[in-house]
Amino acid sequence: MRGRRIHAVASIGATLVAFGITALGAWKVVELRRNGSPLRADLRSSSGDDSLGLGQAMSEAVQVHVGIGLWLITFSGLARIIAVGLMRTSAHR
């Protein structure tokens, strides 16, 4: 009986961590997409006294994209949540 209890606690803990990872990943994706344009605008507007045009060049060179690592973290948490849901529904049948 003790092994089952430890397994259940570990499963619940891992699922809670998966929810947290998924939420954190989704939050960071939204934040990156929302803050990309203002970052470029700040670089462009700060070049008012820039006689060499470095601010304009930097604003054109800066690219803000969601990387594959952030997508993988988000989808791995989502995959864990789906797997637990499928295991729970198949266990009750």
Buried (B, 14 or more C-beta within 10 A) or exposed (E): EEEEEEEEEEEEEEBEEBBEBBEBBBEBBEEBEEEBEEEBEEBBEBBEEBEEEEBBEBBEEEEEEBEEEBEEBBEBBBEBBEEBEEEEEEEEE
